[in-house]
């Protein structure tokens, strides 16, 4: 009996093969896609209503029996079972399960249904390689501006996946870079800031539709284009020295190191480049060096140096002001770094009393020059010493200025006195001449005419013979009287 059954199997399979061939020619088949290690169910046609006994076959070079609704025929593998009385259920799908399956149903007539099963796997992992300049501790990669960066992406999958690159700049939409099968690679030349962003490699199994992606953030770094700038200044409200180092224009921000020079004693390191020093750490002429370092170079960094100096003062030691007038005291600072703070004080007995601007005092400052203007000078209130003080964290300098307040001179009275004396002298001379020379008289209607006549009279009496006219101011007064007497004795000669 068993032998008869075995003998009849080849004939049955041959007939089945002929029927399958006709069915394939008719193009009646369904496509089902399953994934490795997953379960799949193949339906015996899209038929509703009562179902008859079914048998499932695998169509390789020849049909292979898999499963039957007749319980007397065990399944070819434990993974195969019937679902819903007619469907083939396969557990833990394997790649070798891919192929054509045939379902035979007997109900009033025999019907054949073919199912094409495709098995897919992956993508299981995506490997991304970016030949960047470096990598941060958090995994972010960075490249130097102007450098070349190579990108490659691959993934294991069956069938081979479609690999696609996408780029998304900050605050922008996603931009595709193109796709390829199995491996996708490209190169970016001369990296720039607009190429900074997220790069995503997307692997897609075209059979199952399953996707896997890896996103990598790429930063573009560049050092500042210019040299660092150092400065020293006084902290607000104190005599503490603040060292500030700026090296702008790069990304990301550089690191700063302050040292004392010479010697290289470290003062401090920071991202801000600011250090505070108290007066005990300072001395006149001391130098401080700032070294800025950036993640992409230059290797030795860039530096700048500041040298601190205490102030020097220049001012007039004495000034004079007339009562009721104004006077301006000037104080000039030189050589101070950081720039000095200039204060005016009233006198030496109260050196800490600072003069504040008010209705009588006007203080102006232009850079390192300061002036104190005192209005409406008073001898009782304003005369005395004034102190100009210049101070910075390195040192303090002071200079004393003595202000003398005097009563104003009466210029009108002095001029009047001089004119009066001159007129008195002229009157005395004229009186003497008239006394010793009765024949002398004034000629002309005014003083100038009379003087001209007098001069002519003296010339005729020999004045010009004794001394040149240019020496008239040097002639003694008693000689003038002698000439007058001589003219008096020779009156006829004088009037000729």
C-alpha positions, 0 to 999 in steps of 0.5 A: 500500500505504501509502495503504491502511494510512493509510486503514484507521487511522481505522476501527481507532481508531474500533473501538478507541474503542468497545471502550474505552468498553465496557471503561470501563463495566465499570470494569476499570482499574488506578491507578498513581502516578508522580513527575515525572522518575522512571521508571514501568512500566505493566503490561498486566493482572495476568496470568500465563503466556504473553503474546501480542503487545501494543499500547499506546495513550494515551486522550485525546479519541481513542486515540493509538498509543504502542508495539507488540511488533511491531518494524515499528511504532516507538514514538511517543517514545524514552522509551517501551519494552517491559518484560517483553514486555508492560509499557510503560516510560516514562522521565523522567516528565512532568506531561503523561504523566498520563492513561489508557493501554490495553493490547491483547493478542492471544492466542487472543482479544483482551484489553484492559487499562486503566491510569490514570496519575497524575503527582505532583511535590513538595513541593520546598521548604517556606517558613516565616515566623515574625514573631518579635522577633529571630533569633540567629546560629545561626538560632534565632528568639526572641520577647518574652514577651507579644508576638504572633507570626504563623506561616505555611507554604507549599510548591510541589507537584502536586497542592497539598500538605496543610500541617500545623503541629506543636508540641513543647515541651521534654521533651514529645510532638508536638502537632498544630496543624491542617492546611490545603491549600496555605497554613497560617497562624495567630497566637499572642497573648501569648506565654508560656514554655509556648509555647517549643519546636520548631515544624514545618511538614509538607507532604504530597503526598497523591497520592505520599505524599512529605513534606517538613518544616522545623522552627524552634526558637522561644524565649520571652525575658523580662527580670528583673522586678525591679531589679538588686542590687549588692554589694561584698565582700572576696575569700576570704583576701585584701584584694581587692575583689569587685564582684558584680551580680545581676539574677535572674528573666529568660531568658536571663541578662543581660550586665553592665557595671561602670564607675567613677563619675563618669567612666564608666571601664569596669571590666569586662563579663561574663555573671556580673557579678563583677569583682575589683579590687586596692587600687590601684584603690580609694579611700574614697568611690569609687562603682561602677555596674553596668548590666545589659542584656537582649536584649529590653530595657529599651533603656537597661538597669537599673543599681545603684550601690555606694559603698565606705568604709573603717572607723571604730572606737569603743572605751573607751580604758581598762579595769580588771580585778581579779586572778583576775577577767574583763574584756570589751573591746568594739570597734565598727566603723561606716561600713565597706563592704564590712564590715570584718574585725575582729582583736584584737592583744596589744600595740604591740610585736608588732602582727602577733600576732593573738589566737586564741580559747582557754581564756583568751580568748573572742572573739565578733562580732556584725555589726560589733561584736567583744568580747574577754573575758579570763578569770582576769586576771593582772597579769603576763600580761594588763596592757598595751595591746590593739589592735582592728584593722578592715580592708577593701580600702579601708583599715585602722583601729586603736584602742588599749585599755589594760588595768589589772590590780589586786589586789581590795579587802578590803571586809570589812576596811574595813567592820570598821574603820569599825564599830570606830572608831564603837564606840571613839568612842562608848566615849570619849564615854560614859567622859567623861560618867561621869567628869565626872558621877558621878550619871550612870548607865546606865538600862535593860538594853541599850545602846539604853535607856541611850542614851535615858536619856542623851538625856533627861538632856541635855535636862533639863540645858538641851541643848534650850535651847542648840541644836535637836535637829536640830543635834546632829551639828554640836555640837563635842565640847568643848561637850558636855563643858561641858554635862556640867560644868554638869549636875554643878554643878547636880545637884539641878536635873538630878535634879528 
